[in-house]
């Protein structure tokens, strides 16, 4: 399979991975041949990339971090509870037993993530037509758990971290849709309203039964930054709880690699570079180093160009050296298609580097909200 920007899709291409709605319903099945009408529909759904299958990339598997049933149940649960909250016109004492609902979801997510031999941060839900807030919440949860596992947290600690990550943006349920989905730059007044989601989220969660207080602090602190430049309180360094620091990394990474109404998605290597630029100032250096060792910046299916001038698709990832993948070469240095593609392992070809990636016209963006 190959990851292709929707804007580069052509009639006759075949879908490689199912495309889902926000309720887990299959909109387009794998193997479906794309028509002009279907391509227009994908653009209307605001999907940035999809996987297509062809003879050149036959046998290239795209790993999944969650089982389909886990992912579907989680999104449905997030959608149900967040919609209920968004319909609440004033702060009430109890929020529909959030702790009970989301604790069950967390158990399934943690089981899936923990069952993998060595979890790596891969792109999630590139093929989902979904409300951004719902899938973002799930993605940040999964990414945070992977980082927490790599950091050596216990199961109890992972449950708290996971809940905090899953619910970190719950305060946005109280922000007007016209602001959440505005394609233009926010006004100062709108920006302050958006920033309030951190405090709102904390107030929603802090007294909720079965929601640990530290999970509420993830909602409160995930926009705080090491040097005090964040919000809502501008706290610094160790005053920011370590769980909130992990969630901040996962939140920023997923925000950049997700397609939004106001800008296209970055690819992983671009988003990682933006995060690395904040090492020691915005984000803790040691946490960034662990993130670097766990994030797959060149995921399977990505089309790349090498320093040799050859082109190909990432076919396999090495867990020990995720930045040096195996490339299936299908084009020579002159741009001519090879009759017989072959595999080049960059872990052994240290003189060869990836110089370009298909779909890299997305630019760095502000992550202030």
N, C-alpha and C positions, 0 to 999 in steps of 0.2 A: 504493500500500500504506500501511497505517497500523500503528503500533506500539501494541499494546493489552496492558495488564496481564492476566495469566491470570485473575485474580479477577474481571475485568469481561467476560470472554468470554460470549457468548450462543449458544444453539443456533441453527443456521442460518448463522452467520458462516463465511466461507471462508478457509482458510489461504493466506497470500500467499507465504510462503517455506518451503521444505522444513525439516522438523525431523529432526535427526540424532541417532544414538546416539554413544557415545564411540568407536566403531569406524568411524564414518563411514557407517554404514548408515542409510538413510532410514526413519524411523519413521512419519512422516506426510508425504505429498507435497503440493506446492502445489496449490490448487484443491479440496482435500478439504473437505467441509461438516462443520462441527463438530456433534456430538451431545452430549448430557449425559454419556454414558459417556466420550467422548473428552476432554471438558473435565476430568472427574474424573481421567483418566489423566495429563493434562498437569500437574495440581496434584500428583499423586503423584510425578511425575518431578522436581519442584522447579524447574520452568521458570518464571521470573518474568514474562516478556513473550514474545509472539509477534507476527509480522506477519500481518495479515489484509488481504484485498482487498475493495474495494467500489466502487460507481460513483463515489462522491465523490472517491476517491483514485486513480482510474484514471490510469495513466501516470506515477505517482510511483515512480521507480526507487530502489532501495537499493544503493548502491555496495558492492562487495566488495574487501577489501584483499588477499585471497589467492585464487588459483584453487582450485576445489573439490578437485582432485587433490593440490595442495600441502598444503592444510589436512588432508585425510584422511590422507595419508602422514605428516605431522608428528605428528598425534595418535596414530596407530598406533605410531609409533616411540617417542614419549614414554611411551605406555602400556606397551609391551613392556619397555622398559628400566627404567622406574620400578617396575613390578611385580616384575621380577627382583630389583631392589635391595631392595624391601620384604620379599621372601622370604629375604633373606640374614640369617642370625641373628647374624653377627659380621663385623667389618671384615676384608676380605680385600685382597690386594695389588692385584688388577686387577678392574675393573668392566665386564666384557663389552665391552671396546673402545668405551667411550662416545664417545671422541673421533672415531673413524672413523664411527660411526653418526650422530652429531649434526652433524658437519661437512657430511655430504651433505645432511641436512635443512636446515641453515643456508643452503647455496648456493641451494636452491630458494626458501626464504622471502625471502632477500635479493634474488633475481632478480625475484620478484613485486612486492615493495615498491618496489624501485628503478625498475621499469618504469613506474610511475605518474608522470604529468606533475608533480604536486605532491601528495605524500602528506599526508593529514590523519588525525588520530586519530578514528576512528569506533567506535561500539560494535561489538564482535565477539561472535559466538556467543550472541546473545540467544535463538536458536532451537535450542539444543543441549542434549540430555539427557546430561550428561557428568559424570565425576568432576571435581570442582572443580580439583584439583591439576594435572590434565593440561591443561585448556583455559586455566587461569590462566597456566601456564608459556608456552604459545604466545602468548597475548594480550600478556603482558609483553614477550616477544621482539619482536613486531610493533611495539608502541608505542615501545619503546626504539630500534628501528631507525629509525622515522620521526623521532624526536627527534635521533638521531645524524646522519641525512642532512641535516636542517635545520641542524645545527651544523657541517656541512662536513667530516665525517670521511671518510677514504679507505675504499676497499673493504676493505682489510686491517683497518683499525680497526673497521669495521662488523661484520666477521666475529667479531672478539674480543668486541665489545660484545654482539652477538646471541647468541653462545654463553653468555656470562655471564648474560644475561637469560633465555635458554631454560632454563638449569640453576640459576637462582638459588635455587630452593626444593627442590633435589634432596635436601637433608638431611631433608626431611619424610618421605621414604620410610622412615626409621628411627624415626619417631615413631609410637606405637601409634594405630590407627584410632579407638579409643575417645576419644582426646584430640583428634585431628584433626577428628572429626565430632561432638564433644560440643555439643549445642544450648544448654547452660547455660554460665554463666561458669565459667572454669577456676579450680581451686583454686591456691593459691600454688605447690604442688609441681608440678601439671600445667603451670602457666604457665612455670616454670623448665625443665621438660622440653621444652616447645614452643620456647622461646628457643634451646635447644641446636641447633636445626636449622641455624643459620648456621655454627657451628663444625663440625658433622658434614658439611655440604655442602662446606666448604673442605677437610676431610680426604679426602673422597671424590675431589675433583677435582684437588688440587694436584699430585699425582704421576702423574696419568693421561696416557698418551701422546696427543698431538694435542689436548690441552686446554690453552690458554694459561694461565699463572699468573694473569694479570689476570682471566680468566673465573672462576677459583676465588675471587678476591678479591671479585667481585660477589656470590657466595654468602655470603661471610664478612661483607661490609660493608653489605648492602642494608637493614639495619635500624638502621644508625648514622644519627645526625642531626647537623645543622650545629652545634647548641649543646651537643653532648655528652650529650644525653638518651637516645640510642639504646643498642643493645646489639649484640654481646656485650662490647665493650671500652670503650664510652663515649667514642670518639675524636671529635675536633671538626674543623670547617672543612676545610682542604685536606689534612688527614690522611686524609680519606675520598676514595678515588680517584674521579675524575670519572665513570668508567663506572658505578661503584656508585651514585653520586648520580642518574644518569639512570634506572637500574634501580629505585631507591627511589621515584622519582616515578611511573614506570609501574606498579610493584607496588601502591602505595597507591591509585592511580586505578582499576586493574582490580579490586582487592579491594572497593572501595566500590561499583562499578557491576556487581558480580556477585551473583547470588542465592545466599545461604548458608543453611545449616540453622538458624542462630540469628538471622537477620534478612533482610528483603527487600533487593533491590538499590536503590541510589540511581540517579537519573538523572544524566546527565553534568553539568548545570549545578550540581547539588547537590554532587557530588564535587569539582568544580573549585573551588567556594567553600571547601570544607574545606581543600584544598591551598593556596589563596591565603592563608588565615589563617595558614599556617606559613611565609610568605615571610620570609627573613632569619633565622629561628630554627630551623626544622626543615629547610627546603629553600633552596637557593641562589636568590636573587632573579632573576638573569639566566636561569637554567635554567627557572624558573617562567614568566618572560616568554615564552620560546620555546615552552614547553608551551601557554601561553594562546593563542599565535598559530597553533598547530597542532591544538588540540583542537576538535572540533565539539560544542559544548555543547547545541545543538538539532538533533539528527540528522534526516534525512528520515524522514517517517512519524510524527513525534511530534505529538500533538494539543496545541494551545496556546490560551491565551486572551490577548487583547491589551488594552492600556490603553483602547482604544475600546469594549471590551465584547464585541467580535466573537470568534468562535472559528474555528479552522481547523487545517490540518495543514501542517507544514513540507514544502514541495515541492521546494526546491532550495537548495543551499548556494553561497555565493560564496567562492572560495578566498582572496580578498584580505580579505574581511570575514566570517569564518565565524559571528560572533555576530549578524549581521544577515541572516537568511535570507529567502527568499521564502515567503510563507504563502498557501496556498489557503484562502480564506475560504468557509465553508459555513454559518455561523450568525451572525445579526445581534446587535446589542447587547441585544435583548429575549429572546434565546434561541430565536428562531424560525429554522427552516431556510430557507435561501435557495433559490429555484427554480433560480437559475443561479449556482453558485460562481464566484468570480473570484480572481485572483492579486494579492497585495499585496507589493511588494518593500520590506522594511524598510531596505535600504541607501539607498533614496530617500525613505522616509517616516520621517525621523529623529525626529519627534515621537511616534511610536508605539513602544511597547515591549511585550515579552512579560511578562505579569504572573503567569501561572499555567501549569502544565504537568500534563497528565493523568498520574496515578500518582505524585504527589510526597509520599506520606505516609511514605516511608522517612526515618529520623532518622539524624543523624551518629553514627558508631560509633567505638570504639577500634580503632586499626590496629596495636596493639602486637605482633601476631604474624602 
